[in-house]
Amino acid sequence: MGWLFRPARPAGAVTRGLRRLVDPRFYLKAVLGLAVTGLILVPTIADLVNAGMKPVDSDQGSCRIIRVVDGDTVSLICPEDGMVSARLLGFDTPEKYAPKCVDEFVAAEKASWALRTLIQKADRLVLTHDGTDQYGRALVRLELDGVDVARLMVRAGHARQYSGGLRGSWCG
């Protein structure tokens, strides 16, 4: 019968619980926890699922896209080269890691997720290597089901055509 009658909470426990709810640090921790989950954990899981399920035909062997860095950069793992950073050719997307404004960061996140989604939906991925850039990244063309990803990203409004030179601002 003892399980029917729980002792009342001490008055101090209720006060501590209420104090926590009005403390702004509680909400800051909650927001930071959600941000870490949304900006780091969820994209990482999505990339790992793509890597596990989507082999890429390449002129340098069978590679896998293991990470979408931003809308126009991916990390590859190839049997002969190991892990390689690759810049996708033909388009430019907003900068995710050095944005000049909040609008650019938001657009960069959208572009990253658009690229992830396109990769996930494609049945056949083909990479063609075209040298390296000044940062040591491989320059590659990516085709998804026979269509250049540059055309798909530009058409969807997540990118601009780009073939080198100065890039325009993404800030309004």
C-alpha positions, 0 to 999 in steps of 0.5 A: 500500500505504500506505493499509493501514498507518495510523500509530498515534495519538499517545498525547496524542490518546487522552488528550485524547479520554478527558479530553473524555468525563469532562469534565462540560462536554462533557455540558452542551454536549450537553444544551444542544444537544439542548434548543435543537433540541427546544424551538426548532428542531423546533417552528419547523419544524413551524409553518412546515410548517403555515403553508405547507400550511394556509390559514385562512378568516377574516372578514378575508381569508385568513390563515395560522397561522405560529407556535403561541406556546403552547397558546392563542396563535398568530401569524398573517400576514394580507394586510391586517394583516401579522403579528398575535398572536392569543389563541384564545378559550374556553379557557386553557392553562398558561403557557409563557414565565412558568411558576410551576413545572416541571409548568406548563412541561411541561403548556404544551409538551404543550398547544402540541404538541397545538394544532400537531397539531390544526391539522396534522390539520384539513382546514379552518381558520376564524378569527373575529375578536372584537376585541383584548385589553389586550395588543393581541392579536387575540381570535379563535375558531378552528374546525377542521373545524367544531369549536371548538378550545377544545372539542377542547383541553379535551376532550383535557385540555390546557386549561380553559374560560375566558371572562375573569377570574382563572385557576387555577394549573397547579401541583400 
